[in-house]
Amino acid sequence: THTMSGIQELASRDLFNGADGAEPWLSVTCIELRGNRTFDLLAPGVGKRNERPELKLREQIDGSYACEGAADIFPKSPEELCAVLEMAQSRRATSATDANSVSSRSHSVCVIQLFQSDGQLMLVDCAGTE
């Protein structure tokens, strides 16, 4: 999770290189996988971790998977993108372990969809294995 923060910052700067800010450049969706359940990490109005809406994963025709109803955020700058990704990380389930006082207990997947190139970047942070 600590390493992911640095990766997110570098990716945010690189993804907005060349953006003019006139129109949406990208969208972000972040989900949490815990147990056999999927939760929206960016749902509006969510404060406490246990209030996150549960989502359903659906297999697409091409064999990929998508989350029905996951919130999309449209940041307009590298700073906004970093703030969105940090907010998502702060909403993950955590607990103390012998090796780490705040260890993630879930996997997170943040999908950054790039509108100009129809590409995407997936940032995956796996649960702690201390």
KEMILUM-837839 format. One record per residue: x, y, z of N, C-alpha, C in turn; residue number from 1. Coordinates in pm, whole numbers, plus 50000, padded with zeros to 5 digits. Example, Ala and Ser with C-alpha at 12.3 -4.5 7.8 and 13.67 -1.06 7.14 Angstrom:
2
<nc1 51319	nc2 49431	nc3 50780	cac1 51230	cac2 49550	cac3 50780	cc1 51320	cc2 49670	cc3 50780	num 1>
<nc1 51285	nc2 49775	nc3 50708	cac1 51367	cac2 49894	cac3 50714	cc1 51290	cc2 50003	cc3 50787	num 2>
//
This chain:
130
<nc1 50082	nc2 49882	nc3 50000	cac1 50000	cac2 50000	cac3 50000	cc1 50087	cc2 50125	cc3 50000	num 1>
<nc1 50196	nc2 50123	nc3 50076	cac1 50288	cac2 50238	cac3 50077	cc1 50350	cc2 50259	cc3 49940	num 2>
<nc1 50395	nc2 50151	nc3 49876	cac1 50453	cac2 50160	cac3 49743	cc1 50350	cc2 50210	cc3 49643	num 3>
<nc1 50224	nc2 50168	nc3 49660	cac1 50118	cac2 50209	cac3 49568	cc1 50100	cc2 50360	cc3 49569	num 4>
<nc1 50120	nc2 50426	nc3 49682	cac1 50105	cac2 50572	cac3 49690	cc1 50202	cc2 50641	cc3 49595	num 5>
<nc1 50327	nc2 50595	nc3 49591	cac1 50426	cac2 50652	cac3 49499	cc1 50391	cc2 50626	cc3 49355	num 6>
<nc1 50345	nc2 50507	nc3 49326	cac1 50305	cac2 50471	cac3 49189	cc1 50189	cc2 50559	cc3 49145	num 7>
<nc1 50092	nc2 50580	nc3 49234	cac1 49976	cac2 50662	cac3 49200	cc1 50016	cc2 50805	cc3 49169	num 8>
<nc1 50109	nc2 50859	nc3 49245	cac1 50153	cac2 50997	cac3 49222	cc1 50223	cc2 51010	cc3 49087	num 9>
<nc1 50313	nc2 50918	nc3 49056	cac1 50383	cac2 50921	cac3 48927	cc1 50286	cc2 50902	cc3 48811	num 10>
<nc1 50195	nc2 50806	nc3 48825	cac1 50097	cac2 50780	cac3 48719	cc1 50008	cc2 50902	cc3 48697	num 11>
<nc1 49968	nc2 50968	nc3 48805	cac1 49881	cac2 51087	cac3 48793	cc1 49947	cc2 51195	cc3 48709	num 12>
<nc1 50074	nc2 51221	nc3 48737	cac1 50146	cac2 51324	cac3 48661	cc1 50158	cc2 51284	cc3 48514	num 13>
<nc1 50196	nc2 51159	nc3 48489	cac1 50215	cac2 51113	cac3 48351	cc1 50084	cc2 51110	cc3 48273	num 14>
<nc1 49975	nc2 51069	nc3 48337	cac1 49848	cac2 51058	cac3 48266	cc1 49794	cc2 51193	cc3 48220	num 15>
<nc1 49826	nc2 51299	nc3 48294	cac1 49776	cac2 51431	cac3 48256	cc1 49874	cc2 51508	cc3 48168	num 16>
<nc1 49986	nc2 51448	nc3 48133	cac1 50081	cac2 51512	cac3 48044	cc1 50014	cc2 51530	cc3 47907	num 17>
<nc1 49998	nc2 51652	nc3 47864	cac1 49935	cac2 51680	cac3 47736	cc1 49788	cc2 51714	cc3 47747	num 18>
<nc1 49728	nc2 51701	nc3 47866	cac1 49587	cac2 51735	cac3 47883	cc1 49573	cc2 51887	cc3 47888	num 19>
<nc1 49468	nc2 51939	nc3 47822	cac1 49447	cac2 52084	cac3 47823	cc1 49344	cc2 52128	cc3 47925	num 20>
<nc1 49275	nc2 52034	nc3 47988	cac1 49176	cac2 52067	cac3 48091	cc1 49043	cc2 52114	cc3 48037	num 21>
<nc1 49028	nc2 52123	nc3 47906	cac1 48904	cac2 52174	cac3 47847	cc1 48790	cc2 52071	cc3 47853	num 22>
<nc1 48823	nc2 51945	nc3 47847	cac1 48721	cac2 51841	cac3 47852	cc1 48774	cc2 51725	cc3 47936	num 23>
<nc1 48683	nc2 51638	nc3 47981	cac1 48729	cac2 51525	cac3 48064	cc1 48836	cc2 51443	cc3 47990	num 24>
<nc1 48941	nc2 51413	nc3 48061	cac1 49054	cac2 51340	cac3 48005	cc1 49047	cc2 51192	cc3 48041	num 25>
<nc1 48995	nc2 51166	nc3 48163	cac1 48990	cac2 51028	cac3 48210	cc1 48885	cc2 51012	cc3 48319	num 26>
<nc1 48851	nc2 50887	nc3 48349	cac1 48761	cac2 50857	cac3 48460	cc1 48827	cc2 50752	cc3 48548	num 27>
<nc1 48784	nc2 50748	nc3 48675	cac1 48841	cac2 50655	cac3 48772	cc1 48728	cc2 50578	cc3 48840	num 28>
<nc1 48746	nc2 50448	nc3 48853	cac1 48658	cac2 50361	cac3 48930	cc1 48747	cc2 50280	cc3 49022	num 29>
<nc1 48711	nc2 50272	nc3 49150	cac1 48791	cac2 50192	cac3 49245	cc1 48699	cc2 50099	cc3 49323	num 30>
<nc1 48737	nc2 49973	nc3 49326	cac1 48659	cac2 49874	cac3 49399	cc1 48749	cc2 49800	cc3 49499	num 31>
<nc1 48685	nc2 49740	nc3 49597	cac1 48753	cac2 49661	cac3 49697	cc1 48700	cc2 49518	cc3 49688	num 32>
<nc1 48793	nc2 49422	nc3 49689	cac1 48757	cac2 49281	cac3 49689	cc1 48795	cc2 49225	cc3 49825	num 33>
<nc1 48693	nc2 49181	nc3 49900	cac1 48717	cac2 49129	cac3 50034	cc1 48628	cc2 49008	cc3 50054	num 34>
<nc1 48692	nc2 48894	nc3 50087	cac1 48616	cac2 48771	cac3 50094	cc1 48561	cc2 48741	cc3 49956	num 35>
<nc1 48435	nc2 48711	nc3 49947	cac1 48370	cac2 48690	cac3 49817	cc1 48279	cc2 48806	cc3 49783	num 36>
<nc1 48315	nc2 48925	nc3 49831	cac1 48230	cac2 49042	cac3 49812	cc1 48308	cc2 49156	cc3 49745	num 37>
<nc1 48235	nc2 49243	nc3 49677	cac1 48294	cac2 49357	cac3 49606	cc1 48226	cc2 49485	cc3 49654	num 38>
<nc1 48308	nc2 49587	nc3 49687	cac1 48255	cac2 49712	cac3 49739	cc1 48306	cc2 49831	cc3 49658	num 39>
<nc1 48225	nc2 49936	nc3 49651	cac1 48260	cac2 50059	cac3 49581	cc1 48338	cc2 50150	cc3 49676	num 40>
<nc1 48463	nc2 50182	nc3 49642	cac1 48546	cac2 50268	cac3 49726	cc1 48526	cc2 50416	cc3 49697	num 41>
<nc1 48451	nc2 50450	nc3 49592	cac1 48432	cac2 50590	cac3 49555	cc1 48287	cc2 50635	cc3 49561	num 42>
<nc1 48201	nc2 50556	nc3 49620	cac1 48059	cac2 50592	cac3 49626	cc1 48042	cc2 50725	cc3 49699	num 43>
<nc1 47962	nc2 50816	nc3 49646	cac1 47943	cac2 50946	cac3 49711	cc1 47871	cc2 50931	cc3 49845	num 44>
<nc1 47908	nc2 51017	nc3 49939	cac1 47841	cac2 51019	cac3 50069	cc1 47882	cc2 50909	cc3 50164	num 45>
<nc1 47984	nc2 50833	nc3 50130	cac1 48027	cac2 50723	cac3 50215	cc1 48131	cc2 50775	cc3 50313	num 46>
<nc1 48112	nc2 50747	nc3 50439	cac1 48209	cac2 50788	cac3 50540	cc1 48275	cc2 50668	cc3 50604	num 47>
<nc1 48197	nc2 50595	nc3 50683	cac1 48251	cac2 50478	cac3 50751	cc1 48273	cc2 50364	cc3 50653	num 48>
<nc1 48372	nc2 50283	nc3 50683	cac1 48407	cac2 50172	cac3 50592	cc1 48290	cc2 50075	cc3 50571	num 49>
<nc1 48211	nc2 50052	nc3 50675	cac1 48104	cac2 49952	cac3 50661	cc1 47981	cc2 50006	cc3 50590	num 50>
<nc1 47983	nc2 50130	nc3 50543	cac1 47870	cac2 50186	cac3 50471	cc1 47885	cc2 50176	cc3 50319	num 51>
<nc1 47996	nc2 50120	nc3 50273	cac1 48019	cac2 50115	cac3 50129	cc1 47917	cc2 50023	cc3 50061	num 52>
<nc1 47866	nc2 50065	nc3 49946	cac1 47771	cac2 49979	cac3 49876	cc1 47839	cc2 49855	cc3 49818	num 53>
<nc1 47769	nc2 49744	nc3 49828	cac1 47821	cac2 49621	cac3 49768	cc1 47783	cc2 49619	cc3 49620	num 54>
<nc1 47876	nc2 49572	nc3 49538	cac1 47858	cac2 49567	cac3 49393	cc1 47854	cc2 49423	cc3 49345	num 55>
<nc1 47804	nc2 49405	nc3 49227	cac1 47804	cac2 49273	cac3 49162	cc1 47902	cc2 49276	cc3 49046	num 56>
<nc1 47989	nc2 49176	nc3 49040	cac1 48078	cac2 49159	cac3 48926	cc1 48005	cc2 49079	cc3 48819	num 57>
<nc1 48012	nc2 49126	nc3 48697	cac1 47946	cac2 49057	cac3 48585	cc1 48047	cc2 49030	cc3 48476	num 58>
<nc1 48044	nc2 48907	nc3 48424	cac1 48133	cac2 48873	cac3 48312	cc1 48076	cc2 48932	cc3 48184	num 59>
<nc1 48164	nc2 48994	nc3 48105	cac1 48126	cac2 49054	cac3 47978	cc1 48142	cc2 48952	cc3 47865	num 60>
<nc1 48092	nc2 48986	nc3 47750	cac1 48098	cac2 48898	cac3 47633	cc1 48242	cc2 48862	cc3 47597	num 61>
<nc1 48335	nc2 48959	nc3 47614	cac1 48474	cac2 48936	cac3 47577	cc1 48554	cc2 48861	cc3 47684	num 62>
<nc1 48487	nc2 48819	nc3 47793	cac1 48556	cac2 48746	cac3 47899	cc1 48609	cc2 48832	cc3 48012	num 63>
<nc1 48602	nc2 48965	nc3 47996	cac1 48645	cac2 49055	cac3 48102	cc1 48531	cc2 49069	cc3 48204	num 64>
<nc1 48559	nc2 49138	nc3 48314	cac1 48458	cac2 49158	cac3 48417	cc1 48435	cc2 49307	cc3 48440	num 65>
<nc1 48313	nc2 49342	nc3 48477	cac1 48278	cac2 49481	cac3 48507	cc1 48190	cc2 49482	cc3 48632	num 66>
<nc1 48197	nc2 49593	nc3 48705	cac1 48116	cac2 49612	cac3 48824	cc1 47994	cc2 49695	cc3 48788	num 67>
<nc1 47878	nc2 49642	nc3 48813	cac1 47755	cac2 49717	cac3 48789	cc1 47737	cc2 49822	cc3 48897	num 68>
<nc1 47719	nc2 49946	nc3 48857	cac1 47687	cac2 50052	cac3 48950	cc1 47804	cc2 50118	cc3 49021	num 69>
<nc1 47926	nc2 50085	nc3 48985	cac1 48043	cac2 50147	cac3 49049	cc1 48050	cc2 50294	cc3 49010	num 70>
<nc1 48085	nc2 50379	nc3 49107	cac1 48094	cac2 50523	cac3 49083	cc1 48213	cc2 50555	cc3 48992	num 71>
<nc1 48192	nc2 50646	nc3 48899	cac1 48298	cac2 50701	cac3 48813	cc1 48325	cc2 50843	cc3 48859	num 72>
<nc1 48452	nc2 50876	nc3 48875	cac1 48495	cac2 51012	cac3 48910	cc1 48576	cc2 51065	cc3 48792	num 73>
<nc1 48562	nc2 51195	nc3 48763	cac1 48628	cac2 51256	cac3 48649	cc1 48723	cc2 51367	cc3 48697	num 74>
<nc1 48841	nc2 51331	nc3 48746	cac1 48934	cac2 51433	cac3 48794	cc1 48985	cc2 51519	cc3 48679	num 75>
<nc1 49017	nc2 51646	nc3 48709	cac1 49059	cac2 51739	cac3 48605	cc1 49206	cc2 51776	cc3 48614	num 76>
<nc1 49276	nc2 51718	nc3 48711	cac1 49419	cac2 51751	cac3 48727	cc1 49488	cc2 51633	cc3 48796	num 77>
<nc1 49622	nc2 51631	nc3 48789	cac1 49695	cac2 51525	cac3 48859	cc1 49669	cc2 51528	cc3 49009	num 78>
<nc1 49653	nc2 51647	nc3 49065	cac1 49627	cac2 51660	cac3 49209	cc1 49491	cc2 51601	cc3 49246	num 79>
<nc1 49390	nc2 51626	nc3 49162	cac1 49257	cac2 51570	cac3 49187	cc1 49260	cc2 51418	cc3 49175	num 80>
<nc1 49333	nc2 51366	nc3 49077	cac1 49343	cac2 51222	cac3 49060	cc1 49410	cc2 51159	cc3 49182	num 81>
<nc1 49519	nc2 51219	nc3 49230	cac1 49586	cac2 51168	cac3 49351	cc1 49490	cc2 51168	cc3 49470	num 82>
<nc1 49413	nc2 51275	nc3 49484	cac1 49319	cac2 51285	cac3 49596	cc1 49212	cc2 51176	cc3 49589	num 83>
<nc1 49163	nc2 51148	nc3 49469	cac1 49062	cac2 51043	cac3 49451	cc1 49122	cc2 50906	cc3 49487	num 84>
<nc1 49241	nc2 50879	nc3 49439	cac1 49305	cac2 50750	cac3 49468	cc1 49337	cc2 50736	cc3 49616	num 85>
<nc1 49379	nc2 50844	nc3 49680	cac1 49406	cac2 50839	cac3 49825	cc1 49278	cc2 50816	cc3 49903	num 86>
<nc1 49169	nc2 50880	nc3 49861	cac1 49041	cac2 50859	cac3 49928	cc1 48999	cc2 50713	cc3 49919	num 87>
<nc1 49014	nc2 50654	nc3 49801	cac1 48979	cac2 50513	cac3 49783	cc1 49061	cc2 50425	cc3 49876	num 88>
<nc1 49191	nc2 50450	nc3 49882	cac1 49278	cac2 50369	cac3 49968	cc1 49239	cc2 50383	cc3 50116	num 89>
<nc1 49198	nc2 50502	nc3 50156	cac1 49162	cac2 50525	cac3 50296	cc1 49035	cc2 50452	cc3 50336	num 90>
<nc1 48954	nc2 50412	nc3 50240	cac1 48827	cac2 50343	cac3 50267	cc1 48841	cc2 50191	cc3 50270	num 91>
<nc1 48959	nc2 50140	nc3 50244	cac1 48979	cac2 49995	cac3 50244	cc1 48972	cc2 49938	cc3 50384	num 92>
<nc1 48937	nc2 49812	nc3 50393	cac1 48935	cac2 49742	cac3 50521	cc1 49078	cc2 49718	cc3 50568	num 93>
<nc1 49106	nc2 49752	nc3 50694	cac1 49240	cac2 49733	cac3 50751	cc1 49227	cc2 49673	cc3 50891	num 94>
<nc1 49335	nc2 49614	nc3 50938	cac1 49344	cac2 49568	cac3 51076	cc1 49491	cc2 49552	cc3 51111	num 95>
<nc1 49519	nc2 49540	nc3 51239	cac1 49657	cac2 49527	cac3 51286	cc1 49707	cc2 49383	cc3 51269	num 96>
<nc1 49836	nc2 49370	nc3 51237	cac1 49903	cac2 49241	cac3 51234	cc1 50030	cc2 49254	cc3 51318	num 97>
<nc1 50101	nc2 49144	nc3 51337	cac1 50226	cac2 49148	cac3 51412	cc1 50330	cc2 49237	cc3 51344	num 98>
<nc1 50325	nc2 49243	nc3 51211	cac1 50426	cac2 49317	cac3 51135	cc1 50386	cc2 49461	cc3 51102	num 99>
<nc1 50256	nc2 49493	nc3 51111	cac1 50210	cac2 49623	cac3 51064	cc1 50084	cc2 49661	cc3 51141	num 100>
<nc1 50081	nc2 49782	nc3 51196	cac1 49966	cac2 49824	cac3 51276	cc1 49843	cc2 49857	cc3 51190	num 101>
<nc1 49863	nc2 49889	nc3 51062	cac1 49751	cac2 49919	cac3 50971	cc1 49774	cc2 49843	cc3 50841	num 102>
<nc1 49735	nc2 49717	nc3 50840	cac1 49756	cac2 49632	cac3 50723	cc1 49626	cc2 49617	cc3 50645	num 103>
<nc1 49634	nc2 49629	nc3 50513	cac1 49513	cac2 49612	cac3 50432	cc1 49466	cc2 49467	cc3 50441	num 104>
<nc1 49337	nc2 49450	nc3 50452	cac1 49275	cac2 49318	cac3 50461	cc1 49195	cc2 49287	cc3 50336	num 105>
<nc1 49215	nc2 49364	nc3 50232	cac1 49139	cac2 49346	cac3 50109	cc1 49228	cc2 49381	cc3 49990	num 106>
<nc1 49181	nc2 49344	nc3 49873	cac1 49247	cac2 49383	cac3 49749	cc1 49172	cc2 49504	cc3 49694	num 107>
<nc1 49246	nc2 49596	nc3 49631	cac1 49178	cac2 49707	cac3 49563	cc1 49219	cc2 49709	cc3 49417	num 108>
<nc1 49123	nc2 49748	nc3 49334	cac1 49146	cac2 49762	cac3 49190	cc1 49093	cc2 49898	cc3 49150	num 109>
<nc1 49182	nc2 49984	nc3 49103	cac1 49143	cac2 50116	cac3 49052	cc1 49167	cc2 50115	cc3 48901	num 110>
<nc1 49061	nc2 50140	nc3 48827	cac1 49068	cac2 50142	cac3 48681	cc1 49060	cc2 50287	cc3 48636	num 111>
<nc1 49162	nc2 50331	nc3 48565	cac1 49166	cac2 50466	cac3 48509	cc1 49145	cc2 50451	cc3 48359	num 112>
<nc1 49030	nc2 50500	nc3 48313	cac1 48992	cac2 50489	cac3 48172	cc1 49034	cc2 50617	cc3 48100	num 113>
<nc1 49114	nc2 50603	nc3 47995	cac1 49163	cac2 50718	cac3 47919	cc1 49074	cc2 50739	cc3 47797	num 114>
<nc1 49012	nc2 50856	nc3 47788	cac1 48916	cac2 50880	cac3 47680	cc1 48982	cc2 50904	cc3 47546	num 115>
<nc1 49097	nc2 50968	nc3 47542	cac1 49161	cac2 51004	cac3 47416	cc1 49215	cc2 50884	cc3 47340	num 116>
<nc1 49253	nc2 50779	nc3 47413	cac1 49316	cac2 50664	cac3 47346	cc1 49239	cc2 50534	cc3 47363	num 117>
<nc1 49126	nc2 50538	nc3 47430	cac1 49049	cac2 50417	cac3 47461	cc1 49133	cc2 50316	cc3 47538	num 118>
<nc1 49236	nc2 50363	nc3 47606	cac1 49318	cac2 50275	cac3 47689	cc1 49277	cc2 50283	cc3 47833	num 119>
<nc1 49337	nc2 50197	nc3 47914	cac1 49311	cac2 50202	cac3 48057	cc1 49434	cc2 50158	cc3 48134	num 120>
<nc1 49442	nc2 50208	nc3 48256	cac1 49547	cac2 50169	cac3 48349	cc1 49479	cc2 50109	cc3 48470	num 121>
<nc1 49522	nc2 49991	nc3 48509	cac1 49466	cac2 49926	cac3 48628	cc1 49572	cc2 49926	cc3 48737	num 122>
<nc1 49540	nc2 49986	nc3 48851	cac1 49627	cac2 49986	cac3 48967	cc1 49570	cc2 49885	cc3 49067	num 123>
<nc1 49644	nc2 49779	nc3 49093	cac1 49598	cac2 49671	cac3 49179	cc1 49686	cc2 49665	cc3 49302	num 124>
<nc1 49625	nc2 49670	nc3 49420	cac1 49698	cac2 49661	cac3 49546	cc1 49640	cc2 49543	cc3 49623	num 125>
<nc1 49723	nc2 49442	nc3 49646	cac1 49677	cac2 49321	cac3 49711	cc1 49683	cc2 49333	cc3 49863	num 126>
<nc1 49601	nc2 49254	nc3 49929	cac1 49596	cac2 49252	cac3 50075	cc1 49733	cc2 49219	cc3 50131	num 127>
<nc1 49760	nc2 49272	nc3 50252	cac1 49888	cac2 49247	cac3 50318	cc1 49912	cc2 49099	cc3 50342	num 128>
<nc1 50036	nc2 49059	nc3 50328	cac1 50071	cac2 48918	cac3 50348	cc1 50176	cc2 48904	cc3 50456	num 129>
<nc1 50173	nc2 48998	nc3 50554	cac1 50273	cac2 48993	cac3 50659	cc1 50263	cc2 48862	cc3 50736	num 130>
//
